[in-house]
Every structure is written in C-alpha cells, then in structure tokens.
Amino acid sequence: MNGTETTGREQAVVMGAAVRLSGLRKHYGEVRAVDGVDLTIAPGEVVALLGPNGAGKSTTVDMILGLSEPDSGQVSVFGKTPAEAIAHGTVGAMLQGGALLDDATVGEMVGMVASLHRKPMPVAEALRRAGIEELAGRRGNKLSGGQKQRVRFAVALVSDPDLLLLDEPTAAMDVGSRREFWRSMQAFTSTGRTVLFATHYLEEAEEFADRVVLLRAGRIAADGSVAEVRALAGGRTVRAVVPGISEAAVASLPGVTEYQLRGARIAVSSSDSDRTLRALLDAFPGAHDIEIAAIGLEGAFLSLTQEAQR
C-alpha cells in the first residue's frame, strides 16, 4: 500500500465521528423513552452507557443499530445510516437477548454469521478472540449462561467491525470469566476500534471506559471521563465505625447526600466532608477507623441520576 492509499477504517476516522446522535427522540405513547439526546463518540473511544431501568439505554442502542426508527432526530455511524453501516459490516452487536441455535455448534453459528459479511475475520480468529476455541464443536443447548455470552461476543466480532455495541456483556459470567472477557476486549480496542457498552457493573465502567454517559428519563444527566463525572457530582465519601449510631442520626449529618449503615459501620456521600466529619465527631466522639475518599462512580451515578429526576 502506497502513501496515498487508506484502509476503510482510516477513511472512517477521517470522516469524523464514529457515532453521532442529534436531537434523538423516541416516544411510546406518553412515555418519552429517549427525549432529545445529542451525543458524539469519536473513533477509538470506549464509552460506558449507564442509567437506571427505563433510562433509555436499550432504546438508544436499538436506534443506533437501526432496529428502531427515531420519532425525530438523526443517527449516523461513521457517516452512514445504521442500515448502511450494518450492511458494510461496520457494526457488531452483542445483545443480551440475542438468540442462539440449540442444534447448531458454536463454530457453525459463528460461521453462518461470517457468511453474511463481505470481509469477515476468520471464524477461528473470532473464536480465539472470544476465548471459546474449545467450544467450537459444542451445540447451543449445551452451553452455560456465561458461555452463551462469549458466543454472542464471537458473533459480534466475526464481521471485524469498527464499532462494537454491547448490552450487559458480562451478565451470567462469573468473576473469572468477566476478567477474561475484558482482557479480550482490551486487545480488541487496542487496535483503535470503538466500543459502546451498557452495564450495571459500575466497577466495569470505572475500570475499562474512557468515557461515561449517564442517562436518566431519556436524557443525558452527565457525560465525561470517570474523573469528570465524579467532579460533577462533587463531594467525598466518609467511612467510619460509629458505635450506637442510628439511621436518623446519619441522615441528619450536614452535607450528606447518600448513606449506608450496616451495623456500626457507615458510608456517606457528602457535599462537604469537613462539616460532616466535624458534626459526626461532635455527636459520636467514639467514632473510629475513619476514612475520607473521593466519591466513586457509583456515588456519582446515584447523585446525578437522582438530581436529574428531581
């Protein structure tokens, strides 16, 4: 290849955004599932899509995949419509409810999907990247829940996509399998691919995402790096062992936005940790094992989505 030629992936990067959503809306009767979402994802970004049930995550993913038409607004994937992007093999999707064939082997299922694409990766390569080479001859009805998720991952990879959409990718996986899955994902994203994944495991978003988008009631409540989202929520987390403390006493501490009480151990999210700690020690001088830390992604998630709801 000479210096004037570019690959399809390089051309896609030159064109700009991997995903661009403009004024996206989707209503079901009175329910505003997606209510004016504007979002741009750059090529090579790994973006976590978070939100409580009913926030609009799945509806947004469906519209990016062309499975659902927006009531208004636009969706583009590397400058193409969703249908065009999928036809070109630009998009791979791992959907939690994606059906597998009971009587077909894993190798046959991945091979069938590969045959639908113009330039798929070799089936053996997709199985290797998904970590399921040893399952190639196993039939769909003999797979565990975690194994089925890995097969869905191989199916999503075999088109050699530039954009990978994942819906709760590690559901039904044990801790070891989740770790192996994300190791495979890191190898995939190291080649400059773009990933958008929805998850309920906040620690996954915190560890693997370049960027976090929080949805609430069909709108974006926060968008930025993990550090930026934490900063938007503000405050710190105070943890301590406080003999004799009650829920009412924890809730009445100044600056507290969220709290947990388990026996004598408290963990509070506070907008002013200095005031919270002074009040705590004034009321409970026997408090000990005190820790103060920056608010975690889970605390930011709760704070920002509740704020958006209010």
C-alpha positions as CSV (number, residue, x, y, z in Angstrom):
1,M,0.0,0.0,0.0
2,N,1.5,3.3,-1.0
3,G,1.2,6.6,0.9
4,T,-1.8,7.8,-0.9
5,E,-4.0,4.8,-0.1
6,T,-6.0,4.4,3.0
7,T,-7.8,1.5,4.6
8,G,-11.6,1.6,5.1
9,R,-11.0,2.1,8.8
10,E,-8.7,5.0,8.2
11,Q,-11.3,6.6,5.8
12,A,-13.9,6.2,8.5
13,V,-11.7,8.0,11.0
14,V,-11.1,10.8,8.5
15,M,-14.9,11.2,8.1
16,G,-15.2,12.2,11.8
17,A,-17.5,10.7,14.4
18,A,-17.9,7.0,15.0
19,V,-21.4,7.7,16.3
20,R,-23.4,10.9,16.1
21,L,-26.8,11.3,17.6
22,S,-28.6,14.6,17.0
23,G,-31.9,15.6,18.7
24,L,-32.8,11.9,19.1
25,R,-36.3,11.2,20.3
26,K,-38.4,8.1,20.7
27,H,-41.8,8.1,22.4
28,Y,-44.2,5.2,23.2
29,G,-47.5,6.9,23.9
30,E,-46.9,9.1,26.9
31,V,-43.6,7.5,27.7
32,R,-40.6,9.5,26.5
33,A,-38.1,6.7,26.2
34,V,-35.5,9.0,24.6
35,D,-36.1,12.7,24.9
36,G,-33.6,14.8,23.0
37,V,-30.3,13.0,23.1
38,D,-27.2,14.7,21.5
39,L,-24.1,12.5,21.6
40,T,-20.9,12.3,19.6
41,I,-18.5,9.4,20.0
42,A,-15.0,9.6,18.5
43,P,-13.3,6.7,16.7
44,G,-11.4,4.6,19.2
45,E,-13.4,5.7,22.3
46,V,-14.6,3.1,24.8
47,V,-17.9,4.6,26.2
48,A,-20.0,3.2,29.1
49,L,-23.7,3.9,28.9
50,L,-25.2,3.9,32.4
51,G,-28.6,4.6,33.8
52,P,-31.4,3.0,35.9
53,N,-34.1,0.8,34.4
54,G,-36.2,2.8,32.0
55,A,-33.5,5.5,31.4
56,G,-33.5,4.9,27.6
57,K,-30.3,2.9,27.2
58,S,-31.7,0.0,25.3
59,T,-33.9,2.2,23.1
60,T,-30.9,4.3,22.2
61,V,-28.8,1.2,21.3
62,D,-31.7,-0.1,19.2
63,M,-31.8,3.2,17.2
64,I,-28.0,3.1,16.6
65,L,-28.5,-0.5,15.3
66,G,-31.4,0.5,13.1
67,L,-33.7,-1.9,15.0
68,S,-36.0,1.1,15.9
69,E,-36.7,4.3,14.0
70,P,-36.5,7.6,15.9
71,D,-39.6,9.8,16.0
72,S,-37.3,12.7,15.3
73,G,-33.6,13.4,15.1
74,Q,-30.7,11.7,13.3
75,V,-28.4,8.8,13.8
76,S,-25.1,8.3,11.8
77,V,-22.5,5.7,12.2
78,F,-19.1,6.6,10.6
79,G,-21.1,9.0,8.3
80,K,-23.6,6.3,7.2
81,T,-27.1,5.4,8.2
82,P,-27.4,2.5,10.6
83,A,-28.6,0.2,7.8
84,E,-25.7,1.2,5.6
85,A,-23.2,0.7,8.4
86,I,-24.5,-2.7,9.2
87,A,-24.6,-3.8,5.6
88,H,-20.9,-2.8,5.3
89,G,-20.0,-4.8,8.4
90,T,-19.0,-1.7,10.2
91,V,-21.1,-2.5,13.3
92,G,-21.1,-5.6,15.5
93,A,-23.6,-6.1,18.3
94,M,-23.7,-8.3,21.4
95,L,-27.2,-8.2,22.7
96,Q,-28.1,-9.9,25.9
97,G,-31.3,-11.4,24.5
98,G,-29.6,-12.5,21.2
99,A,-30.9,-15.9,20.3
100,L,-28.6,-18.9,19.7
101,L,-29.4,-22.0,17.7
102,D,-29.9,-25.0,20.0
103,D,-28.9,-27.7,17.4
104,A,-26.0,-25.9,15.7
105,T,-22.5,-26.0,17.0
106,V,-20.7,-22.8,18.1
107,G,-18.4,-23.0,15.1
108,E,-21.4,-23.4,12.7
109,M,-23.2,-20.4,14.3
110,V,-20.3,-18.1,14.0
111,G,-19.6,-19.3,10.5
112,M,-23.2,-18.6,9.4
113,V,-22.9,-15.0,10.6
114,A,-19.5,-14.7,8.9
115,S,-21.0,-15.8,5.6
116,L,-23.3,-12.8,5.7
117,H,-20.5,-10.3,5.6
118,R,-18.2,-9.2,2.8
119,K,-14.9,-9.2,4.6
120,P,-15.3,-11.2,7.9
121,M,-12.4,-12.2,10.1
122,P,-11.7,-16.0,10.0
123,V,-14.1,-17.9,12.2
124,A,-11.1,-19.5,14.1
125,E,-9.8,-16.0,14.9
126,A,-13.2,-14.8,16.2
127,L,-13.4,-17.9,18.4
128,R,-9.9,-17.3,19.7
129,R,-10.5,-13.6,20.5
130,A,-13.7,-14.5,22.4
131,G,-11.8,-17.2,24.3
132,I,-14.0,-20.1,23.2
133,E,-11.9,-22.1,20.8
134,E,-12.5,-25.3,22.9
135,L,-16.3,-24.8,22.4
136,A,-16.3,-24.8,18.6
137,G,-17.9,-28.2,18.4
138,R,-20.4,-27.8,21.2
139,R,-24.1,-27.3,20.4
140,G,-26.0,-24.3,21.6
141,N,-28.2,-26.2,24.0
142,K,-25.1,-27.5,25.9
143,L,-23.8,-24.0,26.8
144,S,-23.9,-22.3,30.2
145,G,-25.2,-18.8,30.5
146,G,-21.6,-17.4,30.6
147,Q,-20.6,-19.5,27.6
148,K,-23.5,-18.2,25.6
149,Q,-22.4,-14.6,26.3
150,R,-18.9,-15.5,25.0
151,V,-20.5,-17.0,21.8
152,R,-22.5,-13.8,21.3
153,F,-19.2,-11.9,21.6
154,A,-17.7,-14.1,18.9
155,V,-20.7,-13.5,16.7
156,A,-20.3,-9.7,17.2
157,L,-16.6,-9.9,16.4
158,V,-16.7,-12.0,13.3
159,S,-17.7,-9.1,10.9
160,D,-14.4,-7.4,12.0
161,P,-16.4,-4.3,13.0
162,D,-15.2,-0.7,13.6
163,L,-17.9,-0.2,16.2
164,L,-19.0,-2.7,18.7
165,L,-22.2,-2.3,20.7
166,L,-22.5,-4.4,23.9
167,D,-25.6,-4.8,26.0
168,E,-24.8,-6.1,29.5
169,P,-21.9,-8.1,28.1
170,T,-20.8,-9.9,31.2
171,A,-24.3,-10.9,32.5
172,A,-24.3,-14.5,33.7
173,M,-20.5,-14.6,33.8
174,D,-18.5,-15.5,36.9
175,V,-15.7,-13.3,38.2
176,G,-13.0,-15.2,36.3
177,S,-15.0,-15.2,33.0
178,R,-15.6,-11.4,33.4
179,R,-11.9,-10.8,33.8
180,E,-11.1,-12.9,30.7
181,F,-13.8,-11.1,28.7
182,W,-12.4,-7.7,29.5
183,R,-8.9,-8.9,28.7
184,S,-10.2,-9.9,25.2
185,M,-12.0,-6.5,24.9
186,Q,-8.8,-4.6,25.7
187,A,-7.0,-6.5,23.0
188,F,-9.8,-5.5,20.6
189,T,-9.9,-1.9,21.5
190,S,-6.1,-1.6,21.3
191,T,-6.5,-1.7,17.5
192,G,-8.4,1.6,17.6
193,R,-11.9,0.2,17.5
194,T,-14.8,2.0,19.0
195,V,-16.9,0.4,21.8
196,L,-20.2,1.4,23.4
197,F,-21.3,-0.8,26.2
198,A,-24.3,-0.7,28.6
199,T,-23.7,-2.3,32.0
200,H,-25.0,-2.5,35.6
201,Y,-21.5,-3.3,36.9
202,L,-20.3,0.2,37.7
203,E,-16.8,-1.1,38.5
204,E,-16.5,-2.2,34.9
205,A,-17.3,1.3,33.6
206,E,-14.8,2.7,36.1
207,E,-12.0,0.4,35.1
208,F,-12.5,0.0,31.3
209,A,-14.3,3.1,29.9
210,D,-12.6,6.2,28.6
211,R,-15.9,8.0,29.0
212,V,-19.1,7.6,30.9
213,V,-22.6,8.7,29.7
214,L,-25.3,8.7,32.4
215,L,-28.9,8.6,31.1
216,R,-32.0,9.4,33.2
217,A,-35.5,9.6,31.9
218,G,-34.4,9.6,28.3
219,R,-31.9,12.5,28.7
220,I,-28.2,12.7,29.4
221,A,-27.6,13.5,33.0
222,A,-23.8,13.6,32.7
223,D,-21.1,12.9,30.1
224,G,-17.4,12.8,30.6
225,S,-14.4,10.8,31.9
226,V,-14.9,8.9,35.1
227,A,-13.0,11.7,36.9
228,E,-15.1,14.4,35.3
229,V,-18.4,12.6,36.2
230,R,-17.1,12.3,39.8
231,A,-16.3,16.0,39.8
232,L,-19.8,16.9,38.5
233,A,-21.3,15.0,41.4
234,G,-19.0,16.7,43.8
235,G,-18.2,15.8,47.4
236,R,-16.4,12.9,49.0
237,T,-17.2,9.6,50.7
238,V,-16.7,9.4,54.5
239,R,-16.5,5.9,56.1
240,A,-16.3,5.2,59.8
241,V,-17.2,2.8,62.5
242,V,-19.6,4.6,64.8
243,P,-21.0,2.6,67.8
244,G,-24.6,3.4,68.7
245,I,-25.4,5.5,65.6
246,S,-28.9,5.3,64.0
247,E,-30.2,5.9,60.5
248,A,-31.8,9.1,61.7
249,A,-28.5,10.3,63.1
250,V,-26.7,9.6,59.9
251,A,-29.3,11.2,57.7
252,S,-29.2,14.4,59.9
253,L,-25.5,15.0,59.4
254,P,-24.8,18.1,57.4
255,G,-23.8,17.7,53.7
256,V,-25.0,14.1,53.5
257,T,-26.5,13.2,50.1
258,E,-26.4,9.4,50.3
259,Y,-25.6,7.0,53.1
260,Q,-25.4,3.3,54.0
261,L,-25.5,1.9,57.5
262,R,-24.5,-1.6,58.3
263,G,-24.4,-2.3,62.0
264,A,-22.0,0.3,63.4
265,R,-20.3,0.9,60.0
266,I,-21.4,4.0,58.0
267,A,-20.5,5.2,54.5
268,V,-21.8,8.6,53.5
269,S,-21.5,10.7,50.3
270,S,-21.1,14.3,51.4
271,S,-21.0,17.6,49.6
272,D,-18.9,19.0,52.5
273,S,-16.9,16.2,54.1
274,D,-15.3,18.6,56.6
275,R,-18.6,19.7,58.1
276,T,-19.9,16.1,58.0
277,L,-16.9,14.8,59.9
278,R,-16.9,17.6,62.5
279,A,-20.6,17.0,63.2
280,L,-20.1,13.2,63.4
281,L,-17.2,13.5,65.9
282,D,-19.1,16.1,68.0
283,A,-22.1,13.8,68.3
284,F,-20.2,10.5,68.4
285,P,-16.6,11.0,69.8
286,G,-16.1,7.3,69.9
287,A,-16.1,7.1,66.1
288,H,-13.0,5.3,64.8
289,D,-11.5,3.8,61.6
290,I,-12.3,7.0,59.7
291,E,-11.6,7.2,56.0
292,I,-12.2,10.0,53.6
293,A,-12.0,9.4,49.8
294,A,-13.1,10.9,46.5
295,I,-16.6,9.9,45.6
296,G,-16.8,6.7,43.5
297,L,-18.6,6.3,40.2
298,E,-21.5,4.6,42.0
299,G,-21.9,7.6,44.3
300,A,-21.8,9.9,41.3
301,F,-24.3,7.8,39.5
302,L,-26.8,7.9,42.3
303,S,-26.3,11.6,42.9
304,L,-26.6,12.7,39.3
305,T,-29.5,10.5,38.3
306,Q,-31.4,11.5,41.4
307,E,-30.7,15.1,40.8
308,A,-31.9,14.8,37.2
309,Q,-35.1,13.1,38.5
310,R,-35.7,15.9,40.9
